[in-house]
Amino acid sequence: MNDKLGLPVGTTLDRFIMRKQEDFPFATGELSQLLRDIALAAKIVNREINRAGLLDVTGAYGQQNVQGEDQQKLDVIANIRFIRALRNGGEVCTIISEEEDDAIQTGNTRGKYIVAIDPLDGSSNIDVNVSIGTIFSIYRRTSEQGCDGTMADCLQPGVNQVGAGYIIYGSSTMLVYTTGNGVNGFTYDPTLGEFFLSHPNICTPKTGKIYSINEGTYNFFPEGVKQYVQYCKDNEYSARYIGSLVGDFHRNLLKGGIYIYPSTSKVPKGKLRLMYECNALAFIVEQAGGKATNGSERIMELVPTELHQRCPLFIGSPEMVDKAEEFLKAEVAVN
Ligand code: P6P
């Protein structure tokens, strides 16, 4: 099987990036280099994760991040590794990280790009060996080169992304990304230290029978979400929720399904972060033919006002997202 470019399964990530760059006549190679820098950090983090149980790097780090969540040791390690790779790569002027209160200036004032990243999402699952992931978005700076990135550079809507992707550290480690021309998946071979094209031109099914939502918080759901969950049960859908966004998203992307983290009476704005979780996955799912909204608005059109702002997320097969929104709209109409 080949991707849109006709590159065969088994092509290395490096060759794929170079071939894709040829598609952009004015490309000067910086974005390609940035993608390589991310892949390098992913290889290093993958090694740390795979050895976590042996190196006493599982468990809590003993501090909380800006979200008020207990940082895991591997959260901190992954954050350091990705920041170091992006800083040393030279292409990124500013980084927004889930693990950092403020935007990080890398010192690369000539860097053309901003990266928003969740270095290790779902890290509470590390100790029980459930898949976890890294999620990233790439934006072109809007300010002039030669100085640090600005807050305006950081607070761009998702439609401005020039790239987005995730790494899933699971039964195998995969890098899945888009630069706006389709979605491709690469599987890591640790014996060779290479990512190889394994899932060319990923297209998500228009519908599916998998729904992913934490029904433990059912009592706090809006009425429309409760009714959609009941619709899923009445249609004998499969409930699949592993509490790790990248794992749930990746399964639904390939098989068809919907992941929902709604606004609830306990978390009115939802739990997931717009800049480094929702926007990246929204870009990917749209490029794969899917849909991502906050229940009423397209995620990628939301204009951010804060680095760590949260938003509700309905993402996956387009017909499933549309059906969920029907129940939400009916609720609004009734109220
Ligand atoms: P809950 C992990 O903390 C995370 O950000 C996502 O990876 C995951 O889907 C979600 O939160 C789980 O949240 O409230 O269902 O435990």
Residues whose N, C-alpha, C, O or C-beta is under 5 A from the ligand:
A	BS01	P6P	D121 G122 N214 G243 S244 L245 V246
